[in-house]
Amino acid sequence: MSDPLPPDLLAANGRIDAMDVLRGFALLGILLMNIEGMVAPLQAAMTGVNPALAGADRWADAAVYVLVQGKFYPLFSMLFGMGFAVMMMRAEADGRAFLPVYLRRILALLAIGLAHALLVWSGDVLVSYALLAFPLMFLFRRTPVSRLPKWGIAFILAPSIFFVLIGSLVTMLMLTPAGAASMEAAMAEQGVAMAAELEAQRQAYGFGTWAEAVAQRREDLVQMLGYLVFMGWQILGLFLLGAWFVRSGAIARPEAFEPFYWKLRWVALPVGLAMVLASCAITPYMDFTRSDLPVTAAMGLFTLGGTLMALGYLAWILRGLRSSLAPRLMWLAPAGRMALTNYLLQSLVCSWIFSGWGLGYFEQLPRAWQVPFVVAFFAVQVVLSQAWLARFRMGPMEWLWRAATYLRLPPMRR
């Protein structure tokens, strides 16, 4: 059974304010991470620090790679797990059925994600979240709270262990002349395929029609779903960690978990940063034509380091909410309350600005200028979210999602 709903779990307005602030903060990081794959081919944004860049563009690319890339999707994933736990605990506290309601919720999210991935932008994460919510719901709904972090850590470690095993196997194969020749041929073939895919994305998104872009997004979606075989374990583990934060009371009563959060701030974050920097020292650019141990070890370090940094970011935000910074951080809460709307809006607006079927600024915004563009865009989203929620109860996509979940139209106006 789930744990009893703590009486102080909910804020006075029926929400956990810290989660809304964290969602708002995560939205900024998600756009900082995604903008590179909106301005240019998505495939080019997944390879680390671009060796072709120089000057301010290279510094911006490196800063985003070290501080943002791979740090905010773990935070977003944990928040998804928190939302799952909150909904489950509220249902049990009220004596309501949870399973059919949550099943409709993830099916609705899957539909929204598919529309987003196929019609707007192929870097969608909602489809992955919806698919991984099925094992979360059916396999871990009754997991005791003490076991959630154990399962979570095991799943989070799985991709990095797999990377190292693959790298070790490839390195061993390359010790013989025949094995080396075979691996070099396979990697060269993979490099040609990746280059062709990158060029296909460039033509479809930069110069193609909307219909051609949709066709390319269909191909991208199939490939992205293939990545779930490797990275889905980590995301599911992050869901479980997020569920633990809620069910243990750590997110609602951080003051009662101060030693734990101190370790996240002063141990997990520095260690995670050191792991990411070590990964960059080995290879800052993830070359798809290499799968040897140094490259895969760098991938493993980067993946684990990013998760530790995400936990550190979470801990610092919670610390800020208990300090004089709280009023400033609370400005992020309205954007977080409309996280789904704002996430989709980011894709809609940026796709329209940069794609060939829109304004056509594809590959025309320098890397260094992408950062101030994102900050300015997100500031507008924060202001618009505050104005919207002053008049309405929830964002438009949140309203649609809730209607599909509960099979009734919720009130919209305040």
N, C-alpha and C positions, 0 to 999 in steps of 0.2 A: 504494500500500500504506500501511497505518497504520504509525505509528512503533513501534519496539521498546518493549516494556513496561519502564519504568524499574524497576530492582530495588527501589527504595524507594517505589514508588507505593503499595503497600498497607501499612496499619498492621499491627501484630503480630496483631491479631484478624481480619485479612482484610478490613478496611474502611479507607476514608480518613476518619480522624476529623474532619478539617476540613469535609468535605462533610456529615457528620452534624450537626455544630454549626451549619453554615449552614442546613441544612434545619430544624433546631429553631428557629433565629432567624426564618427565613422563615415558619414556621407561626404564630408570634406576630403578625407583620405581616399575614399573610393574614387572620387572624381580626379584627384591628383594622380592616382594610379591608372585610371581608364583613359585619360585625355590623350595619352600617347597613341593608344590604339584607335582613337577616333579621328585624330588629325592625320594619321598615316596608317598603313596596313596593320591589322591586329597582330599578325605573326611577328612583325618587327618589334612589337612592344613586349615580347615575351623572352627576349634574349639577353637581358642584363644591360650593362653600360655599352652604348653604341660606340664602337671604336672609330667610326667615321666622324664623330662630333669633335669639336675643338672649342676652346675658350669658354665663354659663359654657358653655351649650350651643353658642353660636356660636364661642367660643374653642376648644372641643374639636373642633368640626367643622372649623374652619380648620386646627388643628394636625394632625389626621389627614390632611386633604387635602394639606397642604404636605409633611409628613414621611413619610406612609405610602402614600396613594393613588397607584397607578401606580409605586411603587418596589419592592414586594415580589413582584408577579407577574413582573417582569423577573428578579428574583433566583431565584424558583422556576423560571422558564423556563430560565435558565442551568444550574441544577442538573439539570434534566431532560437537557439536552445533555451535561452531565458524566457522568451515569449511562449514557447511550448510549455515550459514548466508552470508559468503563471496561469495560463489558460487551463491546464489540467488541475491545478490546485484550487482555482476558483470554482471549477465545475464540481469537484468533489466536496468542497465546503458548502456549496449550495444544493448538493444532492442531485445534480444534473448529469445526464449522460455525456461522456466526453468523446468516446471513440467515433460515433457517426458525425458529430459536429466537426471534429478535427479532420476527419477524412474529407469532408466537403471543403474544409479550409485549404488543405494541401492540393486538392484537385483544382480548386479555383486558382491557386497560386501557379500550378502547372500550366493552366490555360493562359494566364497572364504572361508567364515566362515564355511560353512558346510564341505568343504573339509578339512579344518584345524581341526575342532572338531572331525571328524570321522576318519581321516587318521593319524593325528599327535598327538594332545593333547586335552583332553576333557575339559580343563579349558578355552576354547575359549570364547572371548567376542564379536567377530565380528557378530555372528548370532544374539545375543541380540540387538546390535546396529542397524543392518539392519532391524529387525522386528519393533523396536521402532521408526525407522526413518519414517515409514508409518504414524503414527499419527502426528509426527512432521511436515511432509510435507503437509498432507491434512487438519489438524486442526489448525495449528499455523503459517502457512506461511504468513497470512495477519494480524496477531496479532500486534496491535500497540506496539511500543517499550516500552512504559511506563507500559504495562500490562505484559510483558514477565517475569520480576522478581516476580510479584505477583503470576502468575501461577506456575513459577518455585519453589518458596518457598512452595506453597501449596502442590505440588506434592512431594517435598523433605521431607516434614513433614509427609506425608501419611504413609509410612512404620513404622515409630517410633510410631505414634498414634495407628496403628493397633497392633503393638507388645504389647503396654501397655494395650489396650482393651482386647486382648487375655489373657494376664497375669492376669488381673483383674478378668476376667470370670473364669479362671482356679482356681485362689485363692478362689473365692467365692464358686465354686463347692466343693472345698476341705474342706469347713467348716462343711459339714455334713459327717458322717461316710460312707454312701453309695457313695456319690460323691467322697470322698477321695479314697475309694477302687477302684472305676471305673477309676479315673484318674491315679492312680498308676499302674493299670493293663495296661492301654493304653500306658503310658509312658514306661513301662517295655517292652511291645511288640515293641514299636518304637525303643528302645535301642537295642533289639535283631536284628531288621531289619537293623539298621545302622551298627552294628558290622559285620553282614553278608556282607553288601555292601562294607565295608572297606576291609574285607578279600578277597572279589571277585576282587577288584581293585589291591590289593597286588599280588594276584596270576596272574592276567592277565597282569599287567604292569611290574611286577618284574621277572616273571618266564615263562610267556606265549609266544606264537608265535605272530607275527604281526597280523595275522588273529584273534586270540583270543583277542588281545588288541583292534582291531577295533570293535569287537562284544561288548566288555565292554564299549567302548566309545559311542556306540549307546545308551546303557542303561544310561550312564552318561548324555548324551545330553538331553534325555527326562526329566531327573530329573532337570537339570539346567534350561530348559525352563519352568518347573513348578515354579521355583523360581521367574520368571518374574511377576507372579500374585501378588507377594508381593513387590519385589524390582524394578520392571519395572517402577513404578511410580517415584521412586527417580531418576532413570537414565533419564527418560523423563524430569523431572524437571531440571536436570543438563544440558541437551541439551538446554533448554530454557534459562537458565542463561548464557550459552556460547553464544547463539545467541544475548542476550542482550549486552554482552561485545563488540561484533563487531558492532551491529547496533547503539549502543549509542556512539561509538567512543572511549570507555574506553580502548580497547586493542591497538588501533593505536595511541591514544594521552593520555597516562597515566598521563602526567604532568598536564593536564586539570582536572584530577579527583583525585588529590593528597589527599584531605581530605577523600575521599572514600577509597583509598588504605591504608592510614594511619590507618583507622579503621580496615581494614582487617589484617594488619600486627600486630597491637598492641592491638586489642580487639578480633577479630574473632579467630586468632591463639591461644592466651593464653586461651580463653574460651573453644575452641574446645579441646585443650590439657587437660584442667581441666575435661571436660566431659568424655574424654577417660580414664583418670586416675580414675575418679569416677566409671566408668564402671568396670575397673579392680579391684578396691577395693571391689565392690559388688561380682563379680565373674570373675576372669581372664580366666576361662575355660568354654566355652559354652557347657554345658552338654545337649545332645539331649534327655536325659531321664527326663528333667525338662522343664516345660513351665509356671511356676508360676510367680507372679509379679516381684520378685527380678531379676530373669533371664531375662525376657522380657524387664524390665526397663533398665537393663544393656545393652541389645542389642540396644534399642532405643538410649541411651546415646552414645554408641559407633558409631552408624550410623550417628547421627547428628554431633557429635564431629569430626568425620573423614571428613565430608563435610566442616565444618568450618576451619579445619586445611588445607584442600586442597586449600581453598580460600586464606588462609594466605600464603601458599607456593607460590601460583601464584603471590600474591602481592610482596613478597620478591624477586622473580625472576625478575619481572618488575622493581623493585627498583634497583636491581643489574645491569640491562641493562642500567641504567642511571647513573652509577657510574664507578669508575676505574676498576671494575670487569667485565665490558662489554666484553673486548676482550677474557677473559677466558670463559665466559658464551657462547660466540658466537661459541666456539668449539663444542657446543652441537647441533648447528643448522643443520649441514649436516646429523647427525643421525636423527633429527626430520623431515627433508625433505624426508627421506626414512623410515618413521615410520612404514608403513605397511610391507615393506620388512624386516626391523629389528625385528619387533614383531614376524613375522612368522619364521625368522631365529633363534630367541631365542628358539622357540618351537622345531624346527627341530634338532638343535644341542643338546639341553639338552635331548630331547627324545632319541636321538641316544646314548648319553653317558650313561644315567641312566636306560633305559628300558631293559627288558630281551631280546628283539629281537635285541638290539644294543650291546653296550659294556658291559652291565650287571652290572653297578655300583649302582643299585637300593638299597636305604636305606644304602649306604655305605659312603656317604659324611656327616660328622657330622654337626649339625646345626651351630655351630660357624664358620666352614669353608665355609659354603654356602655364607656368606656375602663377604669375599674376592674373592671367585670364581666369584660371580656376578659382582663385581667391575672390576676385570680383564677382564672378558668376554665383559662387556660393553665398556671398554677402547678400546679393539680390534675393536668393532663395530664402535666406533667413528672414529678411524683411517681409517678403511676400507671405511666408508661412505665418508670421505673427499677425499680419493683416487678415489673412484668411480665417485663422482660428479665432479671431476676435468676433467673427460673424457666424462661423460654422463650427460644428462639433468635431469634425474630422476632415481629412483631405478627401478629394473626389475618388481616388483609387482605393483609399481605405474604406470609404463608404460602399463602393462596389464589392470589395473583398468581403466586408462584413455581411452585406446583403446575400451574397452567394453562400456564405458560411451558415447563416442562421435562417435562410430561406424566407426572409421578410425584409421590407425596406426600413432601415433605421432612420430616426429623425435626423435631419441634416442641420437645419438652422438652430441657433441657440435660442 
